[in-house]
């Protein structure tokens, strides 16, 4: 046993327990908290997050990292990733961090009101503060060329605005061209939407679905929240949520499968990594690759709908006249629409590209907060060809910015790209469609475990992708996947 | 504004946020946590409780208390109660505290297993450790005559083993004599037990009951746990739980009313006291006086059953042939039984007296851990006249001891006594029965607020009782209440 590394690990494990409390406080705030408990919860979250920040930037941790003397690849990764985070956090003064946490919390609350009232002006002053503080944090963190790089690096180590711009510009062209192709064909019938199904029946199906996918109930649970999310609360304890919209069955189903993907990743990271710098997913993009893998590549495949068809129509006899192929087409309708979270696999990335371009401009002071609604609507029409009728369907739809997350949005599209590349590699070794159709998910999970989950955050995303697929992230796999699915099959 | 006191308050408010996290972690552990998340949760609780302990015993807090310079009664109480707690905590070495938290958590887990297997031996070694550590804590805390005094003082300031012994011996004689009287009469029919009512219907009624009592849903919620409890999680956020046993409707109803009483007290303490040493109930006995007031004095009164009768039989038509008087008699059946939590208002105190005598002997080294089952059964037969058939129905029924709580049990009986004394005072000013029958609880709550809730923990329990009733705690009120209810009316 390596005494220096052991001391370091114990220090991290102590921090992890406070982070566990933060996660539970957050989860409860989104699920069960009585309404009037909200303001005090915000204060509690700020206080304990502040303490986690203090522990994560302490001289003690610095000394432990310096003297750790790692002996193998895993220990080296702990120290390397640990130092990386320590150095980054240390650049941010505690006071700035606390101001940022407080301003983001207040801004997210104001956003709720602004969204309800469909009025950007109501959140504008709060949001200005958040953007200013985020710019300040970017300055403190430092960067070579682009302030935005300092922020995206938190979510996707090694990624830069330049790399994303190149990638996204190629993706945009591809998307617009395939979209034009698809729009020439006759659209599928959206048989699953508009049918009233009460929350109880939806819940029953979603719970069945989780069992079918093999969600370990001794280590996780499904609840309801306004915005679906996944929170790893502690070791062997992950919470996922979904939402039930009575005339939109697809919404809860794909939210549940999506969050299942996040939860599976989190629960599959080796227990001995728990609480350490390597004890999480490789990056936000990688995390998203797993939610999208299960949601889209598995959940929106024809094989999957063949596999669940019998159970599906048993619980929902109102759809019994549709076969698996019709249901599958109905969950894959490509259509320009306003809301990101409801977008199909193709137009989804246009929503992200727009957000990336706007937030990039915001952080680099090329866009003013007050001009966001106009800029949004202009870009939206340019990329998605739709006039945005209201801010609620436009720049007020997502909480991310108002909660202070800049550099996060690209993770979604990176996740889509990664998931297709992972699919390509997996398909070389396993009969994916057959396994999915037969509901034999264990073999798929084992492959993902071996290649991805068991590695935690030992490798940077590019390195991990090379290990999985023999090449760095490559957009071609996504293009091939989409073409095969939409040009030929649907 | 008094700068010294303000700094002290801010320090306490910081501690309160970590305590809030501890409360939520505990609540979740009893309600929603996935099973495998348990062990890590125990570690998380120990870590954060340890940090709260550290903050509560810091030199910084000591200095703040010394230099506070309070200017009025409230500020004086903050400093007085704060110093009291600080001095007590400081006597316990951090290492001993952590050993105690860890040993109690492990012992409570072992107790679950022992109870399930009906085998005291399975918990005995863990429990020995807990008792030893509790004795050590009592020594560290210090006392004048009796080590047990050091422990009970945590729950009921100013109370001693000697005072309790005197009180309980009088109460025991009274109880045995009235019990003999009652047993001469013909027993009421237990019409509410043994009828199968599923959890959903029970829940519906309990939720209605909370609305009827005026439970503020924006500040609290009702969930399910194996042992009903109340946890104040944060400012304006209190959680209560109940349990649904299909053939025992009374169980959930009276648990819910009981916990409502605790929650009402907690939510009614002035907001500006929150997180401060005076920001809780006056004592555990006083807290219990409120749960018992609402459960027994209100909930088990004829007036209450007259008031709810129509709604009750509407939801439970299987009982529609019984009038309010019959239902009332059914929830007041006096019967010697094994389980404390299911005992009636009269025999309940015998269960407590037995526990007090045994734990008193344990802490004073007059009883060995290994002899507990035998001693329990012997005392039980002496006091309740029943042969205990198994440890599960005997010394393994309650979690308190195994979780390390010694000196806590007397609070239950003190709560019963206090509640009757409070009732006597309240009845001089308000037509209690009439208000209860009409479901007009606001007037009752206002009175309780003015006399009790608004005072937080400014006064010690004896002083507060004098302010409420003009005399110190006096067992006569309980005797009068019980006599009037059971000798004459039932």
Interface residues (C-beta under 8 A of the other chain):
Chain A: X14 X17 X18 X20 X21 X22 X24 X25 X28 X32 X33 X34 X35 X36 X37 X39 X40 X41 X43 X44 X47 X48 X51 X216 X217 X218 X219 X220 X221 X223 X233 X234 X235 X236 X237 X238
Chain B: X14 X17 X18 X20 X21 X22 X24 X25 X28 X32 X33 X34 X35 X36 X37 X39 X40 X41 X43 X44 X47 X48 X51 X216 X217 X218 X219 X220 X221 X223 X233 X234 X235 X236 X237 X238
